[in-house]
Amino acid sequence: MPEMNGDNLFTFKFVNNDKEEYFIKNVTDDKLISVSLLDITGQEKQLIWVESSQDWVTVFTQPKDQCDVYATCGPFTICNSNTAQVCDCLKGFSIRSPKDWKIEDRSGGCIRKVPLDCGARNQSRNATTDKFYPMTKVKLPAMPIVIEAVGSIDHCAQACLDNCSCIAYSYSDRCSLWYDDLLNIKQGDIGTTRNEEVLYLRISAKDAESWRNTKRGKGVIWATSAASVVALLLLAVVMWFLLIWRSKRKHTTGMYNNAQGGNGIVAFRYIDLQHATKNFSEKLGGGSFGSVFKGLLTDSTAIAVKRLDGVRQGEKEFRAEVSSIGIIQHINLVKLIGFCCKGSMRLLVYEYMPNLSPDAHLFRSNTELLSWSVRYQIALGIARGLAYLHDSCRDRIIHCDIKPQNILLDTSFVPKVAYFGMAKFLGRDFSRVLTTFRGTIGYLAPEWISGVAITPKVDVYSYGMMLLEIVSGRSNNTCKENSSTGDHSAYFPVQVARKLLEGDVASLLDDRLHGDVNLDEAERVCKVACWCIQDGESNRLTMGEVVQILEG
């Protein structure tokens, strides 16, 4: 009987020719019966039949540690190969499907027991009671959003609390946020790597309180009945003042009507927005659609008010914005807080984005330079927002005017797709829609010019052109073909394709980055851009595919 070691039971051969590439694995002893399989845990296993014990014996696994299998325990779990039960749920979570876990299929992971306050009950980031639970000595989850601009752990925590979709954060020399399912959290003896840090998991206040009470144990001395009465009286007084304050705030801010069936959109009075913006004195930007002004509500909530110009066009854009972004929510879509109608005046009220739009940082010298990691996260965030519009809404939404000026950046430089005045709905039963010519020169897909019905691929084309600007730091308007000579090689997309073939991505990058760039990511972005700006729409990627590629 040979030794039970996978290294000496098999020989490997790699075949590589013009037609195919493959591995051959041969059993060294032709008397052995062997089987190779992909286990339900995600591990590749090699088994041999042992006649004496009438059983299969595992002699080889890849990867050797089950916790190294991607998402082996599913979302919201922690993996520890040093324990009998390898997978366990995070604090505040329970097994989604106990029946599947019994057969060692844990891919479904866990689900939250008590919903978070923010986003579930009140839709208010400022009023959330959510807390954070620290998880020590863990390998951080996959696919974080890295925020370079945040300079302290307190600001990192606040950046997470400011987004109802943020479910965890970690901070060392930089801030990492997680918005999706938490995957690949590993605990145990994992060495001294950068990934072994403290993960702060967002939990409900109810969970946090119950755990504190559990820790206090039976030795807690409860207050006397007299003290309880006093506490109740104080609580009643506080609640009375809160009710009065809330009533006054509603009155002064004009929050008199919840539109859209209770999804949180507020109908403001014109006079309240006039006071909030100091009579529209602080202008943030403007264009053919109108002007945007900064404002401050009486509860200190910063807002951006868009005043639409032109009676006919303003009404059209107003309806498009409210009917599109007013009914959807996503971390990478700007939030519409409310609106105002007064005569022919149309105003839209958004959450305020203090870091302006990417074009301000890419094309102007008097603003903060975006590092490569921030640019990459902006590119990924925009892709996620567009993928949501194209694939996850009840009626797919085509934005129709994707460009840096229509992307806004929050305090943590998280990008949010904005300004849906040209948006077009596409029913699930239709693949394309006929619409009037719209968009911005430099980002227009070829099918706009030919006048044919469009698909969401027009947004893909515009996104690809915008990626080239993120990489180069140059506007498309300065990268066009030299019209006087007809030299197509001067056209920046052509330069990108040529440099990719030559393996010279570094020459395409913004000089102001001084080479401080992840070249693998830069090459990936350039390739995605080239795939997005193909003339034939069928040759372009979908935004869902873009997200997958940028996430690796």
Secondary structure, DSSP 8 states (H G I E B T S, - for coil): ---S-HHHHEEEEEEE-SS-EEEEEEESSTT--EEEEE-TTS-EEEEEEETTTTEEEEEEEESSSGGGSTTTT-TTEEE-TTSSS-EEE-TTEEES-HHHHHTT--TT-EEESS--STTTTS--STT---EEEEEEEEE--SS-EEETT--SHHHHHHHHHT-TT--EEEESSSEEEE-S----EEESS--S-TTEEEEEEEE-HHHHHHHHHHHHGGG-----HHHHHHHHHHHHHHHHHHHHHHHHHHHHHT---EETTTSSEEE--HHHHHHHTTTTTSEEEEETTEEEEEEE-TT--EEEEEEE-SHHHHHHHHHHHHHHGGG---TTB--EEEEEEETTEEEEEEE--TT--HHHHHH-SSS----HHHHHHHHHHHHHHHHHHHHTSSSEEE-S--SGGGEEE-TT--EEE---TT-EEE-TT-S-B-----S-TTS--HHHHHT--B-THHHHHHHHHHHHHHHH---GGGSS-BTTTTBGGGSHHHHHHHHHHHT-GGGGS-GGGTT-S-HHHHHHHHHHHHHHT-SSGGGS--HHHHHHHHT-
